[in-house]
Amino acid sequence: MPILQTMNLDQGFGGRNILSDINLSIEPNEVFVIIGPTGSGKTTLIRLLDMLDRPTGGQLVFFGTDVTFSRPLRLAARRRIAYVQQKPLVFTMSVFDNVACGLRWRQEKKEVITEKVESVLRLVGMLDYRERSAKTLSGGETQRVAVARALVTEPEVLLLDEPTANLDPISVTKIEEVLGHVIDAKRTTLVMATHDMSQGQRLADRIGVMVAGRLVQIGKPHEIFMSPETREVAEFVGMDNILPGIVTGKDGDLATISVHNSTIEAVTSYPDGEMVLSLIRPEDITLTVTPAASSARNTFKGNIVQMVSLKPLIRIEIDCGFPLLVLITQRSSDGMGLSIGKTVYCNVKASAVSIIKRWTY
C-alpha cells in the first residue's frame, strides 16, 4: 500500500493556481525527489504533503485514509511525519535540547530521550556539539541538527525542502552522507525537493519533475535524464541540443531522422513519417579535428562559432548547418588547438540520441 497519495491535488492563493492536478503515489521506504526550477511549486507541494496547508482541490491519502479535510486525521498523520525546511529554525538552547524537543513534547522518559538524542547526533556527526548553543552553529551544522531533530522521533515519512540550498560543498557532502545513512537503514520514506539535479540522481529511487505547478514526468533517474518525455523536461535537465526532424527510414529500432538537410541515426520505436525531436546532451558529443574512426553512428562537420569557458570545462557552439552545443574539458580544447572559426567534427553515438514526439511540449 502506498504511504502517501495525492489525487488531482490543486492549490491556489489569491485567485492564482500554484499547483494543478498533482497525482502522486509514494511507496514505503522509497526515496522520491522532486526537481524543478525556482517557482515551480516544489515547496508548496511539500507543505501539502506535510499537511501544514490544505489544498483547494483534490485528495491527500495517508496509508489508505483520506486525510484531506479531517483535522483529527491530519493531526494523527502529522505525528508520523517530520519536515525539514530549507532554512530551519533552531531554539536558543543547546544542540541536545533542540533535538530532544520532540521527544519531550511526547513525554518520553529521560533515559529514552538521552539514548535517542545521542544516537541521532552520532548519526549526523554532531555528538561533540551536544552542549553547544545551537545559535552559534554554521549553516551546514544547523541543517544537520534540523535533520537530527526530525529523525529523533522516528518518523515514517521524512520531508525535506531544499536541504542543501546555499550550503558550501563540504556541508552539502556531509548532509548527503547523513541522508545516505538514513536511506541505507530503510526505516524512513524520504520525499525531498531540490533544484540540484545531480543530487536527485545520486539519492532518488524515483524523480518527479515539476514545471509551472505541474508534475510533468515521473520516473527513475535514468529515465528522467536520458529519456525526457517532453521538451520542457528536456530543457530543464540539460538537453541543450533539441533538433526538430522527421523519421525517414527504419532498420528495426534504428531510425534515420532528417534534420536540417542532414540526417541523424538514433534508436526509437517511432515509425516512418513521425515528426520528432532529437535530444543530445552536450557532454555526449565527442569533438575531433579530423574525421574519426569510431563506433559513433553520427558525424557532423562544422565550424566553431562561440567558446565559453566554464573552468575546468568549455562550452562550444558549432555550426553544422544546424547549431550544436558541445561540452568538453579545457585541457581537451587546448590539446586540439580549438578556436573560433576552426573546422571540427562532432561525433555522437546513436544510443546517445533521445527521441520524443515533436508535438510534445
VOSEBA-382213 format. One record per residue (C-alpha): residue in three letters; x, y, z. Coordinates in Angstrom, 2 decimals, always signed. Last residue first. Layout:
# VOSEBA-382213
PT/ALA/X/Y/Z $
...
This chain:
# VOSEBA-382213
PT/TYR/+5.79/+20.41/-25.23 $
PT/THR/+5.18/+17.10/-27.04 $
PT/TRP/+4.31/+17.88/-30.71 $
PT/ARG/+7.70/+16.71/-31.90 $
PT/LYS/+7.40/+13.27/-30.39 $
PT/ILE/+10.47/+12.37/-28.36 $
PT/ILE/+13.80/+10.87/-29.41 $
PT/SER/+16.92/+10.51/-27.27 $
PT/VAL/+20.33/+10.44/-29.00 $
PT/ALA/+23.17/+8.85/-27.02 $
PT/SER/+22.39/+5.35/-28.36 $
PT/ALA/+23.05/+6.55/-31.91 $
PT/LYS/+26.57/+7.51/-30.86 $
PT/VAL/+27.58/+11.12/-31.50 $
PT/ASN/+30.66/+12.53/-33.22 $
PT/CYS/+31.07/+16.25/-33.92 $
PT/TYR/+33.85/+17.01/-36.42 $
PT/VAL/+35.77/+20.30/-36.29 $
PT/THR/+36.59/+23.26/-38.54 $
PT/LYS/+38.12/+26.24/-36.71 $
PT/GLY/+36.26/+29.58/-36.92 $
PT/ILE/+36.52/+30.34/-33.20 $
PT/SER/+39.44/+28.46/-31.66 $
PT/LEU/+40.39/+24.88/-30.80 $
PT/GLY/+44.05/+23.95/-30.55 $
PT/MET/+43.25/+20.26/-30.19 $
PT/GLY/+45.20/+19.93/-26.93 $
PT/ASP/+43.82/+23.26/-25.67 $
PT/SER/+40.26/+22.06/-26.16 $
PT/SER/+40.98/+18.74/-24.49 $
PT/ARG/+42.56/+20.53/-21.50 $
PT/GLN/+39.61/+22.93/-21.23 $
PT/THR/+37.39/+19.90/-20.86 $
PT/ILE/+34.50/+19.30/-23.25 $
PT/LEU/+30.88/+20.45/-23.55 $
PT/VAL/+29.34/+20.68/-27.02 $
PT/LEU/+26.40/+22.77/-28.24 $
PT/LEU/+25.20/+22.03/-31.78 $
PT/PRO/+23.59/+24.54/-34.14 $
PT/PHE/+22.25/+23.44/-37.55 $
PT/GLY/+24.15/+23.54/-40.83 $
PT/CYS/+26.90/+22.15/-38.62 $
PT/ASP/+27.50/+25.48/-36.84 $
PT/ILE/+29.29/+24.69/-33.57 $
PT/GLU/+28.77/+26.24/-30.14 $
PT/ILE/+31.44/+25.29/-27.58 $
PT/ARG/+31.14/+25.15/-23.81 $
PT/ILE/+34.48/+24.78/-22.01 $
PT/LEU/+35.11/+22.81/-18.87 $
PT/PRO/+37.56/+23.32/-15.96 $
PT/LYS/+36.52/+26.09/-15.97 $
PT/LEU/+33.27/+27.18/-17.59 $
PT/SER/+34.95/+28.95/-20.52 $
PT/VAL/+32.64/+30.00/-23.35 $
PT/MET/+33.52/+29.31/-27.00 $
PT/GLN/+31.43/+30.52/-29.94 $
PT/VAL/+31.16/+29.99/-33.71 $
PT/ILE/+33.16/+26.78/-34.14 $
PT/ASN/+32.78/+25.41/-37.66 $
PT/GLY/+31.05/+22.20/-38.65 $
PT/LYS/+31.29/+18.62/-39.85 $
PT/PHE/+28.74/+16.21/-38.38 $
PT/THR/+29.42/+12.58/-37.54 $
PT/ASN/+26.66/+10.20/-36.41 $
PT/ARG/+26.86/+6.43/-35.99 $
PT/ALA/+29.70/+6.68/-33.47 $
PT/SER/+31.73/+3.47/-33.36 $
PT/SER/+34.91/+5.36/-34.17 $
PT/ALA/+37.31/+6.20/-36.99 $
PT/ALA/+37.36/+9.97/-36.58 $
PT/PRO/+37.24/+12.59/-39.35 $
PT/THR/+39.85/+15.21/-38.38 $
PT/VAL/+39.72/+17.97/-35.74 $
PT/THR/+37.84/+15.77/-33.30 $
PT/LEU/+34.98/+16.52/-30.90 $
PT/THR/+32.95/+13.94/-28.97 $
PT/ILE/+29.30/+14.74/-28.23 $
PT/ASP/+27.71/+13.15/-25.16 $
PT/GLU/+28.68/+16.11/-22.92 $
PT/PRO/+26.43/+18.46/-24.92 $
PT/ARG/+23.43/+16.16/-24.32 $
PT/ILE/+21.54/+15.27/-27.46 $
PT/LEU/+17.76/+15.34/-27.99 $
PT/SER/+16.20/+14.60/-31.39 $
PT/LEU/+12.67/+15.99/-31.65 $
PT/VAL/+10.14/+14.09/-33.72 $
PT/MET/+7.59/+14.29/-36.55 $
PT/GLU/+6.77/+10.69/-37.45 $
PT/GLY/+6.93/+9.87/-41.17 $
PT/ASP/+8.44/+6.44/-40.72 $
PT/PRO/+7.60/+4.90/-37.36 $
PT/TYR/+8.61/+5.83/-33.77 $
PT/SER/+10.23/+2.91/-31.93 $
PT/THR/+13.50/+4.75/-31.48 $
PT/VAL/+17.27/+4.21/-31.60 $
PT/ALA/+19.03/+7.05/-33.36 $
PT/GLU/+20.68/+7.91/-36.67 $
PT/ILE/+20.77/+11.60/-37.54 $
PT/THR/+20.47/+13.02/-41.04 $
PT/SER/+21.30/+16.37/-42.65 $
PT/ASN/+19.29/+18.95/-44.56 $
PT/HIS/+18.15/+20.50/-41.24 $
PT/VAL/+17.31/+17.19/-39.52 $
PT/SER/+16.08/+14.09/-41.34 $
PT/ILE/+15.93/+11.15/-38.97 $
PT/THR/+17.20/+7.67/-39.80 $
PT/ALA/+15.91/+5.13/-37.32 $
PT/LEU/+17.45/+2.09/-35.65 $
PT/ASP/+14.62/+0.16/-33.97 $
PT/GLY/+14.44/-2.40/-36.79 $
PT/ASP/+16.04/-0.69/-39.76 $
PT/LYS/+13.83/+2.38/-40.18 $
PT/GLY/+13.81/+5.36/-42.55 $
PT/THR/+12.65/+8.96/-42.89 $
PT/VAL/+11.77/+9.88/-39.29 $
PT/ILE/+11.17/+13.63/-39.24 $
PT/GLY/+13.11/+16.45/-37.63 $
PT/PRO/+13.29/+19.06/-34.86 $
PT/LEU/+16.63/+19.29/-33.01 $
PT/ILE/+16.88/+19.86/-29.27 $
PT/ASN/+20.55/+20.24/-28.29 $
PT/ASP/+20.59/+21.68/-24.77 $
PT/MET/+19.34/+18.50/-23.11 $
PT/GLY/+20.19/+19.94/-19.71 $
PT/VAL/+17.60/+18.52/-17.32 $
PT/PHE/+15.34/+21.59/-17.61 $
PT/GLU/+15.36/+21.72/-21.40 $
PT/ALA/+14.46/+18.04/-21.74 $
PT/VAL/+11.69/+18.37/-19.15 $
PT/GLU/+10.15/+21.30/-21.05 $
PT/ARG/+10.50/+19.44/-24.35 $
PT/THR/+8.55/+16.48/-23.07 $
PT/GLU/+9.19/+12.81/-22.35 $
PT/PRO/+12.76/+13.05/-21.10 $
PT/SER/+14.70/+9.88/-21.93 $
PT/MET/+18.26/+10.12/-20.56 $
PT/PHE/+17.79/+12.39/-17.53 $
PT/ILE/+14.27/+11.42/-16.48 $
PT/GLU/+14.53/+7.75/-17.44 $
PT/HIS/+17.97/+7.39/-15.82 $
PT/PRO/+16.62/+8.88/-12.57 $
PT/LYS/+13.61/+6.53/-12.40 $
PT/GLY/+10.34/+8.08/-13.45 $
PT/ILE/+7.79/+10.84/-13.04 $
PT/GLN/+7.18/+13.49/-15.68 $
PT/VAL/+5.19/+16.75/-15.98 $
PT/LEU/+4.25/+17.19/-12.34 $
PT/ARG/+2.50/+20.53/-12.69 $
PT/GLY/+2.88/+23.84/-10.87 $
PT/ALA/+4.79/+25.66/-13.61 $
PT/VAL/+7.23/+22.79/-14.16 $
PT/MET/+7.71/+19.99/-11.65 $
PT/VAL/+9.84/+16.94/-12.46 $
PT/GLY/+9.25/+13.87/-10.30 $
PT/ILE/+12.18/+11.59/-9.56 $
PT/ARG/+12.28/+7.96/-8.48 $
PT/ASP/+14.67/+5.87/-6.39 $
PT/ALA/+16.50/+9.09/-5.67 $
PT/LEU/+19.82/+9.82/-3.99 $
PT/ARG/+22.52/+10.35/-6.59 $
PT/GLN/+20.30/+11.47/-9.47 $
PT/GLY/+18.47/+13.95/-7.26 $
PT/GLN/+21.76/+15.36/-6.06 $
PT/SER/+22.82/+15.77/-9.69 $
PT/MET/+19.63/+17.71/-10.34 $
PT/ASP/+20.17/+20.23/-7.55 $
PT/HIS/+16.92/+22.24/-7.55 $
PT/THR/+15.71/+20.14/-4.65 $
PT/ALA/+12.51/+18.85/-3.07 $
PT/MET/+12.84/+15.71/-0.98 $
PT/VAL/+10.46/+12.91/-0.05 $
PT/LEU/+12.11/+10.25/+2.07 $
PT/THR/+10.37/+7.15/+3.45 $
PT/THR/+12.02/+6.04/+6.66 $
PT/ARG/+13.32/+2.77/+8.09 $
PT/LYS/+15.44/+1.71/+5.15 $
PT/ALA/+18.71/+1.96/+7.15 $
PT/ASP/+20.52/+2.61/+3.87 $
PT/ILE/+18.34/+5.65/+3.18 $
PT/VAL/+19.05/+7.17/+6.60 $
PT/HIS/+22.79/+6.58/+6.17 $
PT/GLY/+22.65/+8.17/+2.70 $
PT/LEU/+20.76/+11.13/+4.14 $
PT/VAL/+23.61/+11.69/+6.57 $
PT/GLU/+26.19/+11.37/+3.78 $
PT/GLU/+24.17/+13.84/+1.69 $
PT/ILE/+24.23/+16.32/+4.57 $
PT/LYS/+28.01/+15.88/+4.91 $
PT/THR/+28.59/+16.38/+1.17 $
PT/VAL/+26.46/+19.53/+1.14 $
PT/SER/+28.39/+20.86/+4.14 $
PT/ILE/+31.69/+20.37/+2.30 $
PT/PRO/+30.30/+22.00/-0.87 $
PT/ASP/+29.14/+25.16/+0.97 $
PT/LEU/+25.44/+25.46/+1.75 $
PT/ASN/+23.01/+27.79/-0.05 $
PT/ALA/+20.47/+25.02/-0.67 $
PT/THR/+21.42/+21.71/+0.94 $
PT/PRO/+18.08/+20.61/+2.43 $
PT/GLU/+15.99/+22.05/-0.44 $
PT/ASP/+12.72/+21.10/+1.28 $
PT/LEU/+12.97/+17.80/+3.10 $
PT/LEU/+10.06/+15.55/+4.07 $
PT/LEU/+10.77/+12.50/+6.23 $
PT/VAL/+7.98/+9.90/+6.34 $
PT/GLU/+7.65/+7.06/+8.86 $
PT/PRO/+9.07/+9.33/+11.52 $
PT/GLU/+11.48/+8.04/+14.17 $
PT/THR/+11.01/+10.95/+16.63 $
PT/VAL/+14.78/+11.50/+16.55 $
PT/LEU/+14.82/+11.84/+12.76 $
PT/ALA/+13.39/+15.36/+12.53 $
PT/ARG/+15.61/+16.78/+15.27 $
PT/ALA/+18.61/+15.07/+13.66 $
PT/VAL/+17.76/+16.64/+10.29 $
PT/ALA/+17.47/+20.06/+11.94 $
PT/VAL/+20.80/+19.50/+13.72 $
PT/ARG/+22.38/+18.66/+10.37 $
PT/GLN/+20.93/+21.84/+8.88 $
PT/THR/+22.33/+23.92/+11.72 $
PT/GLU/+25.77/+22.39/+11.16 $
PT/GLY/+25.63/+23.30/+7.47 $
PT/GLY/+24.57/+26.86/+8.19 $
PT/SER/+27.21/+27.33/+10.89 $
PT/LEU/+26.35/+26.87/+14.54 $
PT/THR/+26.35/+29.53/+17.27 $
PT/LYS/+22.54/+29.62/+17.68 $
PT/ALA/+22.50/+25.91/+18.52 $
PT/SER/+24.33/+26.67/+21.76 $
PT/ARG/+26.95/+23.96/+22.16 $
PT/GLU/+26.41/+21.17/+24.70 $
PT/ARG/+25.71/+18.44/+22.11 $
PT/TYR/+28.41/+19.61/+19.70 $
PT/ASP/+30.59/+16.50/+20.06 $
PT/LEU/+27.57/+14.41/+19.06 $
PT/MET/+27.15/+16.31/+15.79 $
PT/GLY/+28.17/+13.74/+13.15 $
PT/VAL/+24.64/+13.23/+11.80 $
PT/LEU/+24.42/+9.63/+13.04 $
PT/ARG/+26.12/+10.47/+16.35 $
PT/LEU/+23.52/+13.16/+16.93 $
PT/VAL/+20.85/+10.52/+16.19 $
PT/SER/+22.20/+8.10/+18.79 $
PT/GLU/+22.80/+10.81/+21.39 $
PT/VAL/+19.22/+12.02/+21.03 $
PT/LYS/+17.76/+8.51/+21.22 $
PT/GLU/+19.69/+7.43/+24.33 $
PT/THR/+19.18/+10.69/+26.20 $
PT/ILE/+15.45/+10.79/+25.39 $
PT/VAL/+14.98/+7.18/+26.48 $
PT/GLU/+16.76/+7.92/+29.79 $
PT/LYS/+14.52/+10.95/+30.38 $
PT/LYS/+11.27/+9.10/+29.67 $
PT/GLU/+9.26/+10.25/+26.65 $
PT/GLN/+6.61/+12.89/+27.22 $
PT/ARG/+5.71/+13.41/+23.55 $
PT/TRP/+6.66/+17.08/+23.89 $
PT/ARG/+9.88/+15.86/+25.45 $
PT/LEU/+10.59/+13.64/+22.44 $
PT/GLY/+10.00/+16.49/+20.01 $
PT/CYS/+12.24/+18.86/+21.95 $
PT/ALA/+15.22/+16.48/+22.31 $
PT/VAL/+16.99/+17.70/+19.16 $
PT/ASN/+16.98/+21.30/+20.31 $
PT/ASP/+17.91/+20.26/+23.84 $
PT/PHE/+20.99/+18.40/+22.65 $
PT/VAL/+22.09/+21.28/+20.39 $
PT/SER/+21.83/+23.61/+23.36 $
PT/MET/+19.22/+26.31/+23.71 $
PT/THR/+18.01/+29.36/+21.85 $
PT/PHE/+15.78/+27.35/+19.50 $
PT/VAL/+16.77/+26.43/+15.97 $
PT/LEU/+14.92/+27.49/+12.86 $
PT/PRO/+15.34/+25.63/+9.60 $
PT/LYS/+16.06/+27.47/+6.34 $
PT/GLN/+15.14/+24.97/+3.61 $
PT/GLN/+12.65/+23.30/+5.94 $
PT/VAL/+12.96/+19.85/+7.45 $
PT/TYR/+9.60/+18.09/+7.93 $
PT/ALA/+8.80/+15.03/+10.01 $
PT/ILE/+5.79/+12.71/+9.54 $
PT/ARG/+4.17/+10.14/+11.87 $
PT/ARG/+2.78/+12.77/+14.24 $
PT/ARG/+1.45/+14.51/+11.14 $
PT/ALA/-0.89/+11.59/+10.45 $
PT/ALA/-2.66/+11.95/+13.81 $
PT/LEU/-3.03/+15.70/+13.31 $
PT/ARG/-4.40/+15.19/+9.79 $
PT/LEU/-6.89/+12.57/+10.99 $
PT/PRO/-8.14/+14.85/+13.76 $
PT/ARG/-8.44/+17.85/+11.37 $
PT/SER/-10.32/+15.95/+8.66 $
PT/PHE/-10.02/+17.86/+5.37 $
PT/THR/-7.56/+15.94/+3.20 $
PT/VAL/-6.89/+12.95/+5.45 $
PT/ASP/-8.27/+10.27/+3.11 $
PT/THR/-7.05/+7.01/+4.63 $
PT/GLY/-5.11/+4.42/+2.59 $
PT/PHE/-1.82/+4.87/+4.43 $
PT/PHE/-2.06/+8.67/+4.05 $
PT/VAL/-4.35/+9.97/+1.28 $
PT/LEU/-4.43/+13.58/+0.10 $
PT/GLN/-7.35/+14.48/-2.14 $
PT/GLY/-8.24/+17.06/-4.79 $
PT/GLY/-8.95/+20.76/-4.56 $
PT/THR/-8.03/+23.95/-2.73 $
PT/PRO/-5.37/+22.05/-0.79 $
PT/ARG/-4.93/+22.44/+2.97 $
PT/ASP/-1.66/+23.70/+4.35 $
PT/LEU/+0.69/+22.29/+7.01 $
PT/MET/-0.44/+18.83/+5.93 $
PT/ASP/+3.17/+17.65/+5.48 $
PT/LEU/+2.29/+16.55/+1.95 $
PT/LEU/+0.70/+19.97/+1.40 $
PT/ARG/+3.85/+21.71/+2.62 $
PT/ILE/+5.99/+19.57/+0.28 $
PT/LEU/+3.71/+20.51/-2.64 $
PT/THR/+4.00/+24.24/-1.94 $
PT/THR/+7.77/+23.89/-1.61 $
PT/LYS/+8.05/+22.28/-5.06 $
PT/GLY/+5.69/+24.72/-6.80 $
PT/SER/+7.63/+25.65/-9.96 $
PT/GLY/+8.87/+28.93/-8.50 $
PT/THR/+12.55/+28.05/-8.83 $
PT/PRO/+13.04/+25.37/-11.48 $
PT/GLY/+12.13/+21.74/-10.91 $
PT/ILE/+13.09/+18.64/-9.01 $
PT/ILE/+11.03/+16.47/-6.66 $
PT/VAL/+12.93/+13.51/-5.22 $
PT/PHE/+11.25/+10.31/-4.04 $
PT/VAL/+13.30/+7.97/-1.87 $
PT/GLU/+11.07/+4.97/-1.19 $
PT/ASN/+10.91/+3.26/+2.20 $
PT/PRO/+7.09/+2.89/+1.95 $
PT/GLU/+5.74/+3.71/-1.55 $
PT/ILE/+4.86/+7.17/-2.85 $
PT/SER/+1.92/+7.74/-5.21 $
PT/LEU/+1.48/+11.07/-6.97 $
PT/ASN/-1.21/+12.81/-8.98 $
PT/ILE/-0.95/+16.61/-8.92 $
PT/ASP/-3.78/+18.20/-10.92 $
PT/SER/-2.64/+21.83/-10.71 $
PT/LEU/-0.37/+23.56/-8.21 $
PT/ILE/+0.10/+27.31/-7.74 $
PT/ASN/-3.19/+28.45/-9.30 $
PT/ARG/-3.86/+32.17/-8.79 $
PT/GLY/-7.06/+33.56/-7.22 $
PT/GLY/-5.19/+34.93/-4.24 $
PT/PHE/-3.55/+31.60/-3.47 $
PT/GLY/-4.11/+28.28/-5.21 $
PT/GLN/-3.51/+24.61/-4.63 $
PT/ASP/-4.73/+21.61/-6.58 $
PT/LEU/-4.40/+17.86/-5.96 $
PT/ASN/-5.92/+15.61/-8.61 $
PT/MET/-5.22/+12.62/-6.37 $
PT/THR/-2.30/+12.68/-3.97 $
PT/GLN/-1.01/+9.52/-2.38 $
PT/LEU/+1.28/+8.82/+0.56 $
PT/ILE/+2.31/+5.53/+2.19 $
PT/PRO/+1.35/+3.48/-0.85 $
PT/MET/+0.00/+0.00/+0.00 $
